[in-house]
Amino acid sequence: YDDYDYGEVNQLLERSLKIYIKTVACYPEKTTKRTYTQFWRHFKHSEKVHVNLLLLEARMQAALLYALRAVTRYMT
């Protein structure tokens, strides 16, 4: 959205994490093992997997919302 303040995100998340989140959410086919191992090196494997699952669920919800919006606009 145009009215979203991205400055907050820049303050809360480090750049490498932002890049990883964008890659997984927007371009999952470009996610590599190197990308996965480089982000949050101090976290356990299970925690990284949990973050990936959250990202993929968020992506699915966003896709469903856009589809529902399209169907609603078509029906009205």
C-alpha positions as CSV (number, residue, x, y, z in Angstrom):
1,Y,0.0,0.0,0.0
2,D,1.1,3.6,-0.7
3,D,0.4,4.8,2.9
4,Y,2.5,2.2,4.6
5,D,5.5,3.5,6.5
6,Y,8.5,1.3,5.5
7,G,10.8,3.2,7.8
8,E,9.5,1.1,10.7
9,V,10.5,-2.1,8.9
10,N,13.9,-0.7,8.2
11,Q,14.4,0.0,11.9
12,L,13.1,-3.4,13.2
13,L,14.7,-5.8,10.8
14,E,18.3,-6.2,9.6
15,R,18.9,-6.0,5.9
16,S,19.9,-9.6,5.4
17,L,16.6,-10.7,7.0
18,K,14.6,-8.4,4.9
19,I,16.3,-9.7,1.8
20,Y,15.6,-13.3,2.9
21,I,11.9,-12.6,3.6
22,K,11.4,-10.9,0.3
23,T,13.1,-13.7,-1.6
24,V,11.1,-16.5,0.1
25,A,7.8,-14.6,-0.1
26,C,8.1,-13.2,-3.6
27,Y,10.5,-15.5,-5.4
28,P,10.5,-18.9,-3.6
29,E,12.1,-20.5,-6.7
30,K,15.2,-18.3,-6.2
31,T,15.8,-19.4,-2.6
32,T,19.0,-21.4,-2.3
33,K,20.7,-23.4,0.4
34,R,23.3,-20.7,0.6
35,T,20.6,-18.1,1.2
36,Y,19.1,-20.3,3.9
37,T,22.3,-20.9,5.8
38,Q,23.4,-17.3,5.7
39,F,20.4,-15.8,7.4
40,W,20.2,-15.9,11.2
41,R,23.3,-18.1,11.6
42,H,22.8,-18.2,15.4
43,F,19.3,-19.7,15.1
44,K,18.6,-23.4,15.1
45,H,17.5,-25.3,12.0
46,S,14.0,-25.8,13.5
47,E,13.6,-22.1,14.1
48,K,14.5,-21.3,10.5
49,V,12.0,-23.9,9.3
50,H,9.3,-22.3,11.4
51,V,10.1,-18.8,9.9
52,N,9.8,-20.3,6.4
53,L,6.5,-21.9,7.2
54,L,5.2,-18.6,8.5
55,L,6.4,-16.8,5.4
56,L,4.7,-19.4,3.1
57,E,1.5,-19.2,5.0
58,A,1.5,-15.4,4.8
59,R,2.0,-15.7,1.0
60,M,-0.9,-18.1,0.7
61,Q,-3.2,-15.8,2.7
62,A,-2.2,-12.8,0.6
63,A,-2.9,-14.8,-2.6
64,L,-6.3,-15.9,-1.3
65,L,-7.2,-12.3,-0.3
66,Y,-6.4,-11.0,-3.8
67,A,-8.4,-13.8,-5.4
68,L,-11.3,-13.2,-3.1
69,R,-11.2,-9.4,-4.0
70,A,-11.2,-10.3,-7.7
71,V,-14.2,-12.6,-7.3
72,T,-16.0,-10.0,-5.2
73,R,-15.4,-7.3,-7.8
74,Y,-16.6,-9.6,-10.5
75,M,-19.8,-10.5,-8.7
76,T,-20.8,-6.8,-8.0
